[in-house]
Amino acid sequence: MGILRQDTTNIEVDAVITTVGSQFLSRGDFSIYSFSLGDDEINYNLIEQYGQTVGREKIEKNTPVFEALRNPSLSLRSNLISLSNPNQLYLPVLSVSAGALSTANYIEISRQSSVAVNLTQAIQQGAAQIPSEIVDNLYIVFVNRLFLSIANQTPVNSDMLSSNPALNTARYEITSGGPTANFSLVARSIPAATFNTYSAFSSGAYIKSYMRIIGRNSGITKDIEVRITS
């Protein structure tokens, strides 16, 4: 959805239904229960360049608005959040530990094996606590379904962040009782011919893939390289 025109008398909104929304609509099961807003188009450097008053005016009057897109992964990259404390100075970060990730900056896992992944949401700069509105009680994890899966979990296909077979992407939902969560990342049994095909891009040593983790309430996103060895 995009606001095409806004002045003193009217607001024009361009809205489209995503592909997943169209599927629900065709089944007669379409219902809007929540929505997200984003500021992908906003250039906040204008505030620093011109000051708050002039910079805000330039943003409001001169910012182009993106056309509404059916692909949610392209249309909303920077989600906005609402906080009850207007003076909140710090936002939480997401730390991920798994194997040698802390030293190697990637997860290494061999075929038909698994590695424990631990997620911890923490506030920066020693702030008192994470605002309750953005404590993540659910994490959304995307992996390449050809090579990876999550133990004891079934990929889900719901709302705007759906699994996409066309892109070989599987989506999992990991629940947590607070700011921490854990799961087991599993490397599938990959046939030798498939391994040789995809590992050719890394001199045959490993298949390079990626895992994306998103905090449901905070919107924190973490992309982690995963190397699958033979």
Stockholm file with secondary structure:
# STOCKHOLM 1.0

chainA/1-230         MGILRQDTTNIEVDAVITTVGSQFLSRGDFSIYSFSLGDDEINYNLIEQYGQTVGREKIEKNTPVFEALRNPSLSLRSNLISLSNPNQLYLPVLSVSAGALSTANYIEISRQSSVAVNLTQAIQQGAAQIPSEIVDNLYIVFVNRLFLSIANQTPVNSDMLSSNPALNTARYEITSGGPTANFSLVARSIPAATFNTYSAFSSGAYIKSYMRIIGRNSGITKDIEVRITS
#=GR chainA/1-230 SS CEEEEECSSCEEEECCCCHHHHHHHHTTCCCCCCCCCBCTTCCTHHHHHHCHHHHHHHHHHHCCCCCCCSCHHHHCSSBCCCCSCTTCCCCEEEEEECTTHHHHSSEEEETTCEEEEEEEEEEGGGCSCCCGGGCCSEEEEEEETTTEEETTCCCCCCSSSCCBGGGTEEEEEEECSSSEEEEEEEECCCCHHHHHHHHGGGTTSEEEEEEEEEETTTCCEEEEEEEEEC
#=GC SS_cons         CEEEEECSSCEEEECCCCHHHHHHHHTTCCCCCCCCCBCTTCCTHHHHHHCHHHHHHHHHHHCCCCCCCSCHHHHCSSBCCCCSCTTCCCCEEEEEECTTHHHHSSEEEETTCEEEEEEEEEEGGGCSCCCGGGCCSEEEEEEETTTEEETTCCCCCCSSSCCBGGGTEEEEEEECSSSEEEEEEEECCCCHHHHHHHHGGGTTSEEEEEEEEEETTTCCEEEEEEEEEC
//
